Amino acid sequence: MIRNHKSDGGASVFASAKIARRSFLGLSGAVGAAGALAASVPAAPAKAREWKRRPTFVLIHGSWHGAWCFQLTASLLINEGFRVVALDRPGSGLNAQFPSSYLAGNLNPNEVSPVAGVTLDDYATAAVESIIALRGDEPVIVVGHSLGGIVVNEVGERLGPEGVDHLVYLTAFMTPAGKTGNDIINMDAQFGSLTRTVLLGSIAVTGVARINPNSTDPAYQARAVNTFYNDVPAEMIPAIFNLLTPDEPAAPCSVVTNITPHRWGAIPRTFIRCTLDHAIPVGAQDALIRAADAFTPGNLTRTTTLQSSHSPFFSMPEQLASVLIQIAESTV
């Protein structure tokens, strides 16, 4: 059930070719090339209610992932008749570039990354322009996972309540005004985050937060699973590791958040808490919710809770889809 948080405690069809050029993926039975249409998936009528204006979901992934990570949940939403698009952020997914040593199979932890120059403005501009291009009469719900939350912040502030109908933070960086993503990373560490146990090399040298999805070290693999996928079926892990990218640009996390109460703060928002998360521990999640509610006391964060790891789109896609449908029902 979605509740207001108290301070305590259809197949995807692109609106224009412009969207395809920005690497939105229409997700159906399998992730295809950038700009692929999901028109082959029939739009099933929603089971819960009749929709006069069925919302569109825009999904923004977290660190080292891509649009592909939403495949299972997006397919369920599409089967309920929703339009769903997922964004490969600049430097990630099909937009990724790789250290030469990684491609050679012998990752140098301190090789300068080819995506070190990617900025938060790059992330936000790509997302905002694409949302504007696809926006019609239907409500738009923007969902950000993990680091994708800093993009959701920017989208909300730039487009305001007239451009976005609901912001969803899936165990994400709902960074408070005046703070940076690095502040959240440090807070996560205080609450026991395990993310730093899988980072390699020097961020100051490489320009990125680097992991090694191709590592053959069983101890390293175990740390990565425990941090991000501790409730994900073991048979899925090799495929996930094979799709991850090693480098997450560091520059976006150094930018101070400039959200305002009358733009970002005027948009309804929901935070999906994940109680088994070892990357953004639930204590850190709750601290972010409290900060947002103090910033906009007239527009409290709605919350819902999943007993999941950092990656419920892998471990419990049905439950996550159900939560998103509830949010859609509250939006129209």
N, C-alpha and C positions, 0 to 999 in steps of 0.2 A: 504494500500500500504506500502511495506517495503522501507525504505529509509536509506541512510547513515546519521548518526546523526552528526550534527554540534556541535562544542564545546560550542555554546551558548544555550544555552538553552537546502500384502498378508497375509494374515493370518499369525499369528506368529508361526513359526516353529523353535524350538531351534536347534542351531548348534551342541550341544553336551549335554550329561547328566550332564556335569560339570556345565552348566548354571543352570539347574534345582536345583542342590544342593545349589546354591547360591540364591535361592528363586526368580528367575525371573518368572514373570507370563505372559503367553500368554493370552492376553485379547481378548475375543470375546463377546458373549452376556451377560456373567456374569463372575465375578471373581471366579475362582476355587481354588483348592489347589495349593501350590507351585509346579512349574514344569508342570502344566497342559498345554496341547497343545490346540491351537485354530484351528486345522486343519479342524474342522467341518464347519468353516466359509469360504465360497468360496471367492476367491480373485476376486474382481470386477475390471474391467479395469479402469484406471484413466480417468476421464472425461476431464481434462484440456489439456492433452498432451500424446504423446506416450513416454514411458520411456525405454531408453536403459539400464540404471542402476538405478533402483528405490531405493532411500535411505531407510535405516533402522532407526527407531526412538527408542532411549533409553530414558525412562522417569524416572526422579528421584524426589520423592515427598518432601514436606516440613515438618515442625514440626507437630507432633501428628497425621499425616496422614499415609497412606500406598499406595501401588500400586493401591489399589482399587479406589482411588480418580480420577484416569485417565480413568475409565471405559467408560464413555460416549464418550469422545473425541477419545480414542483409538479405540473404535468400529467403529467410522466414518472413521478413517484412514485405518483400516483394510478393510472396505467395499470399499475403493478406491484402494485396492491392496497392501498397504504398510505392511511391517513386523514391528510389534510394540512389544517391551518388556518393562516392567515396573519393577523397582527394589524396593523391600522392603529393606530399609536400615537396617543395624544391629541395633537391639533394637526397631524396628518399625514394623508395620504390623504383618505379621505372625511370625516375629522374636521378637515380643514384649514380655516383662515380666512386671508384674504388682505389685504394692505395695499390700501387703496382705490386708490392710485396704480398698483399693479400691475394691478388689474382694468381701470383706465382706459387701460392700455397705455403708461404713462409712469412707470415705477417711480421713486419718490423713495428713494434709498438710506438716508435717515435718518428715514423715517416710522416712528413707533412701531408695533410689530407687535401685532396682536390676539391672538397666541399667546405673547406674552412671559411670561405668568404660568404657563405649563405647567411642572410640576416633575417631578423624578425619581420622587417618590412617586406622581404621577399615572400615569407610565409603568408602574411596578412593580405598583401596585395593580390596574390594568386587566389586566395580563398574568397575575398570580397568581390573581385571582378567576376568570378565564376558564379557566385550566389546572385549577383545582380543580373547576369546573363540568363540564368535559369528561372528567375523569379517570375511567377505568374500570379493568378488569383489565389493560389493555395498558400496556406501558412508554411513557413520554413522553420524547421527545427535543426539547430546546429549542435552536433555531438562531438566533443573532444575527449580523447583518451590520454591520460598521463600528461606528457609534455605538450600534447595537442591543446591542453587547456590554455596555454598562453596565446594560441591562435584564436581560440574562442573568445578570450578577453578582447583581443583587437577587433575581431569581427563585430562583437556587440557594441564596442565603442564607436567604430567607424560607421556602421549601418544604423545603429540605434533601434528603438522599438518600431519604427516605421519600416525597417528593412529585415528584421528578424523577429520571429514570434516566440521563440523559446531557446534558451541556452542550456545544454546538458553537459555536465562535467562527470565523466566516467572515471572515478578515482584519479582526478586530474589536477593540474596546476591552476586552480582558481586563485591566481596570484593577487594579493591585496594591492590596493592603490599605494604607490610609493615603494613597492618592493620589486625585487627581480626574481627570475627563475632560480638564480643561484641562491637567493635567500631561502627559497622553498627546498632546494636540494640540501642545504645545511640544516633546515628544520627537520626534514625527513631523517637525516642522520641522527639527530637528537632523539627521535622517536624509534630508532633501531632499524632504519632502512639498511638493506643488504646490497644496494646497488653498487656501492664502491668496491665490493668484493670481486666484481667482474670487470672493472675498468682497467685498462692497460695504458701504459705510456704517460706522457706529460701533456695535459691539455694546453699548457702554454706553448709547447713546441708544435703539436699536431694541429691545434685549432679546433679539435673535436673531442667529444667523449667517445672513446674507442673500446669496443669489445671484439672478441674473436669467435664468431659463430662457427668457424671451421676448426676450432681447437679439437685436438684428439686427446687432450688431457682429461681423464675421467673426473678428477677433482674439480677442474674448472667447469666442466659440463654440469656437474652436480650443483655447483654454486649458482650457475645461471638458471637452472630449473627451479631451485629453491627460491630464488629471488623473484622470478617472473611467472612461473608456470607450476607452482607447487601442487595444484589440483587438476592439472591438465592430463588427459590420458597419455600414458607413456608412448603409445604407438604414434601419437601425433608429433612428438618432440623432434625427431629427425627432420621431418618436412618443415617444421617451423624454423629450426636452425638453418636449414638450407636456404630459406627465403629471407632471413634477416640480413641487414647490411651492417658493416662494422662501424661506421662513423656517423655520429650525430653532431651537427655543427654546434659549437659552443657559444658563438656570438649572440644568438637570440636570448640566451639566459642571462645576459648581462644588461639587458634593457630594462629600465625602470617602467613599471606598469602605470599608465596614465588614464585609467578608467575614471568615469565621472558618474555621480548619482543620477543625472538626468539623461544620460545616454545608456551606457552599459547597465547602470543600476535601475533603469526603468523597465528592463526586459525580464519577464518571468524566467526563473532558472531552477534547475534541479541538479542536485549532486547525488550521484549513485555511489554509495559507500560500499567498499569491498573489505570485509572484516578479516580475511586471511591474506591480505596484501603485504608482502615483504619488501616491496619497492617503495611504496608510499603508505606507510603504516596507518592504520585507522585513526590513531591519535593525531597524526598530522592532518589527515583528511578532516577531522572534526575541528581542528584549529583553523583551517581555512574557511570552513563553514561559519564559525563564530566571527571571524574577521569580516567576512562578507556581510553578515547580518548586522554587525555594528556599523558598517559603512552605509547600508541601506535599511534602516530599521522599519521602514514602511513597506519594504518588499523583501520578505524573508526567503531564504533558500528552502525550497522543497527538498526533502530527502527521501531516499528509499535505500534499502540495504540488501546486498547480496552476500551470502556466505561463500565468498569466492576469493581466489587469488587476484593478482594484478591483471589477469587476462580472462575475464569471464566470457569474452567472445569465442574463446577456445573451449573452456571448461563447462560452460552452461549457456550456450547460445539461445536456447529456448526461453530460459528465464530472463535473459537480457532483452530479447525481443519483446517479451511480455511487458517488461517495465517500460520500454520505449513506446509501446502501443498505449499503455496507460497515460504516458506523458502526452501523446498525440490526442487522446481523448480529452485531456484537461486543457488542451490548447485551442480547440475549435468550439 
